[in-house]
Amino acid sequence: MSGPPERPLRDLRHLTPARVGLGRSGASLPTGALLEFTLDHARARDAVHAAFDVSSLVERLSSLGLETFEVGSRAGSRRDYLRRPDLGRILDQASQQLLAKAGHRPCELVVVVGDGLSPSAVHAHVIELLRRLPPRLAADGVAIGCAVVASGARVALGDEIGAILGARMVVMLIGERPGLSTPDSLGAYLTFGPKAGLTDADRNCVSNIHRAGLGYDEAASKIAWLVREGLARQITGVALKDQSGGAEPPRIAAAGHDKAGI
């Protein structure tokens, strides 16, 4: 009996970055497939430990016309951040005082940019995404009150930041856990009525913003729709379903190779 045809597997490899039809050499993977796996694993590890250039982000966000603050979590080092996720969900005392003294007026929306589990994703995608988001928000009469760059951040850190700044909603843009085909995936987490103690059930997520995933324009449109509807209905999370629609997500035109538990 003949084996399955080779063409369907070859065609499938062109449609997905997933590891399919790798073949085998005896009882093991072929050398090429093993080397590719090792390289992608190294890229994922490098993404987790990449430096987070806060000063550059603050400068670039300010150039977009956003009032920007710099804060940090209680995870004092990357080691602490990885070993103690709880510390990444709470602002350090200096940051709490900074935001409390900022005198920022209550606003509808605050954007928090956090390093998360892939600082590389933040540096690769946040600025281009934020070039496209404000015009879409403005069309719905929503303005970004300010931006906050947060080091050692987990998703829930945005809840405390939004609460201190008196924001009706917070959008946390954060590096997602690197995968073996996507070391630089960015996620956007939206929370209405941010406050300490909320869970992922209270948030909406726009995930997989990267070169082989969701493009900037499509991501900005989805985020803007969720912001508008979340503010209008005064809810986010499981009670708010993404019905933004739209065509096939455009790909980000960029060279190079190319999820949450954040």
Sequence and secondary structure as in RCSB ss.txt:
>XXXX:A:sequence
MSGPPERPLRDLRHLTPARVGLGRSGASLPTGALLEFTLDHARARDAVHAAFDVSSLVERLSSLGLETFEVGSRA
GSRRDYLRRPDLGRILDQASQQLLAKAGHRPCELVVVVGDGLSPSAVHAHVIELLRRLPPRLAADGVAIGCAVVA
SGARVALGDEIGAILGARMVVMLIGERPGLSTPDSLGAYLTFGPKAGLTDADRNCVSNIHRAGLGYDEAASKIAW
LVREGLARQITGVALKDQSGGAEPPRIAAAGHDKAGI
>XXXX:A:secstr
     SHHHHHHHTT SS      BTTB  HHHHHHHHHHHHHHHHHHT    HHHHHHHHHHTT  EEEEEBS 
 SHHHHHH GGGGGSB HHHHHHHHHS    EEEEEEEE TT HHHHHHHHHHHHHHHHHHHHHTT  EEEEEEE
ES  TTHHHHHHHHHTEEEEEEEEE    SS SS EEEEEEES  TT  GGGEEEEEEESTTSB HHHHHHHHHH
HHHHHHHHT  STTS      SS       S      
